[in-house]
Amino acid sequence: MTTADPYQGTIVLATVKGDVHDIGKNIVGVVLGCNNFRVIDLGVMTPCDKILKAAVDHKADIIGLSGLITPSLDEMIFVAKEMERLAIRVPLLIGGATTSRTHTAVKIAPRYSAPVIHVLDASKSVVVCSQLLDENLKDEYFEEIMEEYEDIRQDHYESLKERRYLTLSQARKNGFQIDWLSEPPPVKPTFLGTRVFEDYDLQRLVDYIDWKPFFDVWQLRGKYPNRGFPKIFNDKTVGEEAKKVYDDAQNMLKVLISEKKLQARGVVGFWPAQSVEDDIHLYAEGTEPRAAQPIATFYGLRQQAEKDSASADPYLCLADFVAPLHTGVRDHLGLFAVACFGVEELSRAYEEQCDDYSSIMVKALGDRLAEAFAEELHARVRTELWAYCGGEQLGFADLRQLRYGGIRPAPGYPSQPDHTEKLTMWELADIERHTGIRLTESLAMAPASAVSGLYFSNLKSKYFAVGKICKDQIEDYALRKNMSVAEVEKWLGPILGYDTD
């Protein structure tokens, strides 16, 4: 850095290959820019070679990588390895919803000999970058980080040794039991196959918006008792700012809806379904499941981490909530995919006008509307389209606290952490053709303001986290899915209860 350089330093930021989410990265970029850093933002879905070329071309002092979905973690490891191979010795910052200090310390930092630092949010990024570029502080700071990450690694490996697991067959024996023959028979949906919603009325969705994640985007968090919406407005520290941002959001929302700047599209589908062990087989309408070949299969993962021996808690798998084939009880499974279109174009237009605030605001609102669409549609599924909770009368607070009957888990999330299950959904319901929502190579949904998942109607079904699983389950799952063990380990890296290195 020459004395003539007016900036504190140059930082290259990118959302990694296959990932489309960039609100957090954009906020980091704005905050760093306001603190006199030169920010080179490469946008989303950025391949490694483009990141490294930009770092060299712009003589970057720091590289920052961002990602929201779990496959992005592997891409970050790859970038770190490439930086080491090419002897690019600049600090590497890691951030985004799927990242953590533990993953950074255990999986990324050992691959790269220059500093690798996990940054929790935008407010921390300025302090970290300033310390890394301060000639008097940087060596001591890096040493502190190395010691801290070494401790994290030791704790991680110790915890792997201490964990106890059931074998897959033991876990299956202790699965969630439903006495299907004495329960009321499962309700049949009002239609089978798919139904497409071309241009959903956005006004219907406004009341379903959950504002807490909106404030999280802006890193506005009230302290108890003023957490959450609308109590956050009473908070002494962030209340005033939260109210201003909320009012701006309301004004933008009115314009977006009245001028039809955004379009909501979605699809819902229902099929006859039966469980077979940990998997759910779907059948063509009108066939006898016990005599027919399934038209699609959703594969399940079962909890294996040992539970308190004093409790009778079952080892859950999503397939437990669908009637087993051998019972003869006819059941169904649903799926959905919804998205808000037009966000990216509006955001880019604001960026071109140098209006970063509105650019981030429209993305935050797009995400909220997509989530609201999923919430509103699920309410319609429960009361009207599948109608297994016909008399439901829930307030919005009840929805936030998941007090509804049935569940809508999504692939890539704790109840089924495997993103590749989305491929089955997209093929079965022809989602891309019906809605325009496509999957990236890392199986993120594009546009970014999109939500998808499966519908389970059983009133005993509940959300859970699969947690860490063992090699016996990975091998069994790979066999059932006709994938190699290595491929399954790649997609399920964050939940492996053993080390593959």
C-alpha positions in Angstrom: 0.0 0.0 0.0 1.6 3.3 -1.1 1.3 6.5 1.0 -0.7 8.1 -1.8 -3.4 5.5 -1.4 -6.4 7.3 0.3 -7.9 4.0 1.4 -7.2 1.9 4.5 -6.9 -1.1 2.2 -8.5 -3.0 -0.6 -11.0 -5.8 0.1 -12.4 -8.3 -2.5 -15.8 -9.7 -1.5 -17.7 -12.5 -3.2 -20.5 -15.0 -2.6 -19.0 -18.3 -3.7 -19.8 -20.4 -6.7 -23.3 -22.0 -6.6 -24.6 -19.6 -4.0 -27.0 -16.8 -4.7 -27.4 -15.0 -1.4 -25.7 -11.7 -0.8 -27.6 -9.4 1.5 -25.1 -10.0 4.4 -22.1 -9.5 2.0 -23.6 -6.3 0.6 -24.1 -4.9 4.1 -20.5 -5.7 4.9 -19.4 -4.0 1.7 -21.3 -0.8 2.6 -20.0 -0.8 6.2 -16.4 -1.3 5.0 -16.8 1.4 2.3 -18.1 3.9 4.9 -15.0 3.1 7.0 -12.6 4.1 4.1 -11.9 0.6 2.7 -11.9 0.2 -1.1 -14.4 -2.6 -1.7 -14.4 -4.8 -4.9 -17.7 -6.7 -4.8 -17.8 -9.6 -7.3 -21.4 -10.4 -6.7 -22.9 -13.9 -6.4 -22.0 -17.3 -7.8 -18.4 -16.3 -8.2 -16.0 -19.1 -9.2 -12.7 -19.4 -7.4 -10.5 -18.3 -10.4 -12.5 -15.1 -10.7 -12.0 -14.3 -7.0 -8.3 -14.9 -7.1 -7.8 -13.0 -10.4 -9.6 -10.0 -8.9 -7.4 -10.2 -5.8 -4.3 -10.1 -7.9 -5.5 -7.5 -10.3 -6.7 -5.1 -7.6 -3.7 -5.9 -5.3 -6.2 -6.9 -2.6 -5.2 -6.7 1.1 -8.0 -9.0 2.2 -10.4 -11.5 0.5 -13.9 -12.0 2.0 -16.0 -15.1 1.1 -19.8 -15.4 1.8 -22.3 -18.3 1.6 -25.7 -19.2 2.9 -26.1 -22.9 1.9 -24.0 -25.8 3.3 -22.4 -26.8 -0.1 -20.8 -23.3 0.0 -18.6 -24.5 2.9 -16.8 -26.9 0.5 -16.3 -24.2 -2.0 -14.7 -22.0 0.7 -12.3 -24.9 1.6 -11.4 -25.2 -2.1 -10.7 -21.4 -2.4 -8.4 -21.6 0.7 -6.5 -24.6 -0.8 -6.1 -22.7 -4.1 -4.8 -19.6 -2.3 -2.2 -21.8 -0.6 -1.2 -23.6 -3.8 -0.8 -20.3 -5.7 1.0 -18.6 -2.7 -1.6 -15.8 -2.4 -0.7 -14.7 1.1 -3.6 -12.3 2.1 -6.0 -12.8 5.0 -9.2 -14.7 4.2 -12.4 -13.7 5.9 -15.3 -16.2 6.1 -18.9 -15.2 6.7 -22.6 -16.0 6.0 -25.4 -18.0 7.6 -24.0 -21.5 7.0 -20.5 -20.6 8.3 -19.3 -20.9 11.9 -16.1 -20.4 13.9 -15.8 -24.1 14.4 -16.1 -25.0 10.7 -13.6 -22.2 9.9 -11.1 -23.4 12.5 -11.5 -27.1 11.8 -11.9 -27.3 8.0 -10.7 -24.0 6.4 -7.9 -22.6 8.5 -5.6 -25.7 8.4 -5.7 -25.5 4.5 -4.1 -22.0 4.4 -1.0 -20.6 6.1 -2.1 -17.0 6.1 -4.8 -15.7 8.5 -8.3 -17.2 8.1 -10.9 -15.5 10.3 -14.6 -16.1 10.8 -16.6 -12.8 10.9 -19.9 -13.0 12.6 -21.5 -9.9 11.1 -20.9 -6.6 9.4 -20.3 -4.7 12.7 -17.3 -6.9 13.4 -15.8 -6.7 9.9 -14.3 -3.2 10.3 -12.5 -4.1 13.6 -11.1 -7.3 12.1 -10.0 -5.7 8.8 -8.4 -2.7 10.6 -6.4 -5.0 12.9 -5.3 -7.2 10.0 -4.0 -4.2 8.1 -2.4 -2.4 11.1 1.4 -3.0 10.9 1.7 -2.7 14.7 -1.2 -5.0 15.6 -1.5 -7.6 12.8 1.1 -10.1 13.9 -0.2 -10.3 17.5 -3.8 -10.4 16.3 -3.0 -13.3 13.9 -1.2 -15.2 16.7 -4.2 -14.7 19.0 -6.6 -16.1 16.3 -4.3 -19.1 15.6 -4.2 -20.0 19.4 -8.0 -19.5 19.6 -8.7 -21.7 16.6 -6.3 -24.4 17.8 -8.3 -24.6 21.0 -11.5 -24.8 19.0 -10.0 -27.7 16.9 -9.0 -29.6 20.1 -12.4 -29.1 21.6 -14.0 -30.3 18.3 -12.0 -33.5 18.1 -12.5 -34.2 21.8 -16.2 -33.9 21.4 -16.2 -36.3 18.4 -14.5 -38.9 20.6 -17.0 -38.4 23.5 -20.2 -38.7 21.4 -22.1 -41.9 21.5 -24.3 -43.2 18.7 -26.8 -46.0 18.1 -26.2 -48.2 15.0 -28.7 -47.4 12.2 -30.6 -50.6 12.9 -30.9 -49.7 16.6 -32.0 -46.2 15.7 -34.7 -47.7 13.4 -36.0 -50.0 16.1 -36.3 -46.9 18.3 -38.0 -44.8 15.7 -41.2 -42.8 16.2 -44.1 -45.2 16.4 -47.6 -44.3 15.2 -50.4 -46.9 15.6 -51.7 -46.3 12.1 -54.6 -48.8 12.3 -56.2 -47.2 15.4 -55.6 -43.5 14.2 -58.2 -41.7 12.1 -57.4 -42.4 8.5 -55.2 -39.8 6.8 -57.1 -37.1 4.9 -56.9 -37.2 1.1 -56.0 -33.8 -0.6 -58.7 -32.1 -2.6 -56.7 -32.7 -5.8 -53.7 -34.8 -6.8 -50.8 -33.7 -9.0 -49.7 -30.1 -9.2 -51.4 -26.7 -9.1 -49.5 -23.6 -10.3 -50.0 -20.1 -9.0 -48.9 -17.7 -11.7 -49.2 -14.3 -10.3 -50.0 -14.5 -6.6 -51.6 -11.5 -4.9 -48.8 -9.9 -2.9 -51.4 -8.0 -0.7 -52.5 -11.4 0.7 -49.0 -12.0 2.0 -48.3 -8.7 3.9 -50.0 -9.9 7.1 -48.0 -13.1 7.1 -44.6 -11.3 7.0 -42.4 -12.2 10.0 -40.4 -9.0 10.7 -37.9 -10.4 13.2 -35.5 -11.8 10.4 -36.0 -8.4 8.6 -34.4 -6.6 11.6 -31.7 -9.3 11.8 -30.7 -8.4 8.2 -30.0 -4.8 9.4 -28.3 -6.2 12.5 -30.9 -4.4 14.7 -31.4 -6.6 17.8 -33.3 -5.4 20.8 -32.3 -6.5 24.3 -34.7 -8.3 26.6 -37.6 -7.4 27.2 -37.5 -5.5 23.9 -36.6 -8.4 21.6 -38.6 -9.2 18.5 -41.3 -7.2 16.6 -42.9 -4.8 17.6 -41.2 -4.6 21.1 -37.9 -3.7 19.4 -39.2 -0.2 18.9 -39.0 0.3 22.7 -35.3 -0.6 22.8 -33.2 2.3 24.0 -30.3 1.5 21.8 -31.8 0.3 18.5 -35.5 1.2 18.8 -35.4 4.6 17.0 -33.3 3.2 14.1 -35.5 0.1 13.9 -38.7 2.2 13.6 -37.1 4.3 10.8 -36.0 1.2 8.8 -39.5 -0.4 9.4 -41.3 2.8 8.2 -39.0 2.9 5.1 -39.9 -0.8 4.5 -43.6 -0.1 4.7 -43.3 2.7 2.2 -41.3 0.6 -0.2 -43.7 -2.3 0.2 -46.7 -0.2 -0.7 -44.9 0.9 -3.9 -43.7 -2.6 -4.8 -47.3 -3.9 -4.5 -49.3 -1.0 -6.0 -46.9 -0.7 -9.0 -46.6 -4.5 -9.4 -42.8 -4.3 -9.3 -42.5 -7.8 -8.0 -44.2 -11.0 -9.0 -44.9 -14.0 -6.8 -45.1 -17.5 -8.4 -45.4 -20.9 -6.9 -46.5 -24.5 -7.3 -48.1 -27.0 -4.9 -48.4 -30.7 -5.5 -49.9 -33.8 -3.8 -49.3 -37.5 -4.4 -50.2 -40.9 -2.9 -47.3 -41.8 -0.6 -46.2 -44.7 1.7 -43.1 -45.0 3.9 -40.8 -48.0 3.5 -38.3 -48.0 6.3 -36.6 -44.5 6.2 -37.8 -43.6 2.7 -41.1 -42.2 1.3 -42.3 -43.7 -2.0 -44.7 -41.7 -4.1 -47.2 -43.3 -6.5 -49.2 -42.3 -9.6 -52.8 -41.4 -9.0 -55.1 -44.4 -9.1 -52.5 -47.1 -8.6 -52.4 -49.7 -5.9 -49.2 -48.8 -4.0 -48.5 -52.4 -2.9 -48.6 -53.6 -6.6 -47.1 -50.5 -8.2 -43.6 -49.1 -8.8 -43.1 -45.7 -7.1 -42.8 -42.7 -9.5 -40.4 -40.9 -7.0 -38.7 -41.6 -3.7 -37.7 -39.1 -1.0 -34.9 -40.5 1.1 -34.8 -39.9 4.9 -32.0 -39.6 7.4 -32.5 -40.8 11.0 -31.2 -39.4 14.3 -28.4 -41.5 15.7 -26.7 -39.5 18.4 -27.5 -41.3 21.7 -30.2 -39.7 23.8 -30.6 -39.6 27.6 -31.1 -43.3 28.7 -33.7 -42.1 31.2 -36.0 -40.7 28.5 -38.0 -42.7 25.9 -37.3 -40.1 23.2 -37.5 -41.7 19.8 -34.9 -41.5 17.0 -36.7 -39.5 14.4 -36.8 -39.7 10.6 -39.3 -37.9 8.4 -40.6 -41.2 7.0 -42.0 -42.0 10.5 -44.8 -39.4 9.8 -46.1 -41.2 6.6 -48.1 -44.5 6.8 -45.9 -47.5 6.1 -46.7 -49.5 2.9 -47.3 -52.7 4.8 -50.1 -51.2 6.9 -52.4 -50.8 3.9 -53.3 -47.3 5.2 -53.4 -44.9 2.3 -51.5 -41.7 2.9 -50.2 -38.7 0.9 -47.3 -36.3 0.7 -47.2 -32.8 -0.6 -44.6 -30.4 -1.9 -44.3 -26.7 -2.7 -41.9 -24.1 -4.2 -42.6 -20.4 -4.1 -40.5 -17.3 -5.1 -40.6 -13.6 -5.5 -39.4 -12.5 -9.0 -38.0 -9.1 -10.0 -36.0 -8.4 -6.8 -32.6 -8.8 -8.5 -33.4 -6.3 -11.3 -34.8 -3.7 -8.9 -31.8 -4.1 -6.6 -29.4 -3.7 -9.5 -31.2 -0.5 -10.6 -30.8 1.0 -7.1 -27.1 0.0 -7.1 -26.6 1.8 -10.4 -28.1 4.9 -8.7 -25.6 4.4 -5.9 -28.5 3.8 -3.5 -27.1 0.9 -1.5 -29.8 1.3 1.2 -32.7 0.7 -1.2 -30.8 -2.0 -3.0 -30.5 -4.0 0.3 -34.0 -3.1 1.4 -35.7 -4.5 -1.7 -33.7 -7.8 -1.2 -34.7 -8.0 2.4 -38.4 -7.4 1.5 -38.2 -10.0 -1.3 -37.0 -12.6 1.1 -39.7 -11.7 3.6 -42.4 -11.9 0.9 -41.2 -15.3 -0.2 -41.3 -16.6 3.4 -44.7 -15.0 3.8 -45.9 -16.7 0.6 -44.7 -20.1 2.0 -46.5 -19.4 5.3 -49.8 -18.2 3.7 -49.8 -21.1 1.2 -49.2 -23.6 4.0 -52.2 -22.2 5.8 -54.3 -22.7 2.6 -53.0 -26.2 2.3 -54.0 -27.1 5.9 -57.5 -25.5 5.6 -58.5 -25.7 1.9 -56.2 -27.5 -0.5 -55.4 -30.6 1.6 -57.9 -29.6 4.3 -56.6 -31.8 7.0 -57.1 -29.0 9.6 -60.4 -27.6 8.2 -61.4 -25.8 11.4 -58.0 -24.2 12.1 -58.2 -20.7 13.6 -54.7 -19.5 14.3 -53.3 -16.0 14.8 -50.1 -14.9 13.2 -48.3 -15.3 16.5 -49.4 -18.9 16.6 -47.9 -19.4 13.1 -44.5 -17.9 14.3 -44.5 -20.4 17.1 -45.3 -23.4 14.8 -48.6 -24.1 16.5 -50.1 -25.5 13.3 -50.8 -29.1 12.5 -48.4 -30.9 10.1 -45.0 -29.6 9.0 -43.2 -28.3 5.8 -39.6 -29.3 6.2 -37.1 -28.3 3.4 -34.2 -30.2 2.0 -30.9 -28.7 3.3 -32.4 -27.9 6.7 -32.1 -29.9 10.0 -34.9 -32.5 9.4 -33.4 -33.5 6.1 -30.0 -31.8 5.6 -29.4 -33.3 2.1 -29.8 -30.6 -0.6 -29.9 -33.3 -3.4 -33.4 -34.2 -2.4 -34.5 -31.0 -4.1 -33.6 -32.6 -7.5 -36.4 -35.1 -6.9 -38.8 -32.3 -6.1 -37.9 -30.3 -9.2 -38.3 -33.3 -11.5 -41.5 -34.6 -9.9 -43.4 -31.3 -10.0 -41.5 -29.8 -13.0 -40.9 -26.8 -10.8 -38.5 -24.9 -13.1 -41.0 -25.0 -16.0 -44.0 -24.2 -13.9 -42.5 -21.4 -11.9 -39.1 -20.3 -13.3 -37.4 -21.2 -10.0 -34.1 -23.0 -10.9 -31.4 -24.9 -9.0 -27.8 -23.8 -9.1 -24.9 -26.3 -9.3 -24.8 -26.2 -5.4 -28.6 -26.7 -5.4 -29.4 -23.2 -4.1 -32.6 -21.8 -5.5 -32.6 -18.9 -7.9 -34.0 -16.3 -7.5 -32.6 -16.0 -4.0 -36.1 -15.0 -2.6 -37.4 -18.6 -2.8 -38.7 -21.2 -0.4 -39.5 -24.9 -1.0 -40.3 -28.0 1.0 -42.4 -31.0 1.6 -45.8 -31.1 3.2 -46.6 -33.7 5.9 -50.2 -33.8 7.2 -49.9 -36.1 10.2 -50.7 -34.1 13.3 -48.0 -36.0 15.3 -45.3 -34.9 12.8 -42.8 -32.3 14.1 -39.7 -30.5 13.2 -36.4 -32.0 14.5 -32.7 -31.9 13.7 -31.1 -35.1 12.4 -27.9 -34.1 14.1 -24.6 -36.0 13.6 -24.8 -39.4 11.9 -22.4 -42.3 11.5 -20.7 -44.1 8.7 -23.1 -47.0 8.7 -26.0 -44.7 7.9 -24.0 -42.8 5.2 -23.2 -46.1 3.5 -26.8 -47.3 3.7 -28.1 -44.0 2.4 -25.6 -44.0 -0.5 -26.7 -47.4 -1.5 -30.4 -46.5 -1.4 -29.7 -43.3 -3.4 -27.4 -45.0 -5.8 -24.6 -42.5 -5.0 -21.0 -43.0 -4.0 -20.2 -42.8 -0.3 -17.7 -39.9 -1.1 -20.5 -38.0 -2.9 -22.9 -38.4 0.0 -20.2 -37.4 2.5 -19.6 -34.2 0.4 -23.3 -33.2 0.5 -23.7 -34.1 4.2 -20.3 -32.9 5.4 -21.7 -30.7 8.3 -23.6 -33.6 9.9 -20.9 -36.3 9.7 -20.2 -37.8 13.2 -16.7 -38.8 12.1 -13.7 -37.1 10.4 -13.1 -37.8 6.7 -9.7 -36.1 6.5 
